[in-house]
Amino acid sequence: MTSQLPQNLQKNIEQMVALALFEDLNGTDANNDITAQLIPAEQQVKAQVISRENAIFCGKAWVIETFKQLEQPVDIQFLVEDGDKVSKNQPLFILSGSARAILTGERTALNFVQTLSSTATITHEYASKIAHTSTKLLDTRKTIPGLRLAQKYATACGGGKNHRVGLYDAFLIKENHIAAAGSIENAVKQAKVIAPGKPVEVEVENNQELQQALDAGADIIMLDNYTPADIPAAVEINKNHQTPAKIEVSGDITLETIANYAQPGVDFISSGALSKHIKALDLSLRIIE
């Protein structure tokens, strides 16, 4: 499965790869890789990258951009696509070309792949737990700084859905917003004035706040830190309201408990774990010719 890149992701890829290479080279000159200078400039090699774990692969565009920016001829043969399941010791892609370029770009390319594949993999694990239900898994804004769009793309590759990308494309009215605005009603009313047509979501901590959010006309209501036992009553309140909202559940959702929250009437479950509780995928690059 190959997910489509979000509209503005390609520009972000170029920027993030440029920054990562700058960190390694202390600038933009590939000759600053002093270890690579041990190798004759004309030497050509073939290398393959292998996954040392079962995973969901993600990061193809970042690999391509890394070697593109190094401006030395490297041919890349991908053996898998973003979103594909891969097995331990499975080759992922083959690099052919300048030995210097391959070794200079190795760490940058693999850093992106190991991070994004990890994000896709944990998302797949969570999504699989609720695949038998109609509840959709959402990501959050708890992403690695600078990699927001990248990790949003990775969660989509893993079978999740993107929540709002940032603070600009949807309202998420939380406890402190409510306190500052004076009430849920005031916050929702002002949101509809500020940006008509933008989704308005309200986070609630009890059924009294749920009722207030429904009466105020919220489009989505997040049940924050509800227990699975608390959900049916909240769903019933929503269902019986004249203008029911979409229901999202969030707060301390784990791989072991997520299925308990995917109950009838729950449209979404969001979890920060998809992007912040990740462990880099173990990868290996070896020269084979």
Helices and strands as residue ranges (DSSP letters): H 9-25, G 30-32, G 36-38, E 44-51, E 55-56, H 60-70, E 74-78, E 85-86, E 90-98, H 99-129, E 136-138, H 148-157, E 171-173, H 175-181, H 184-194, E 200-204, H 207-216, E 220-224, G 228-230, H 231-240, E 246-250, H 258-261, E 268-270, H 273-276, E 283-287
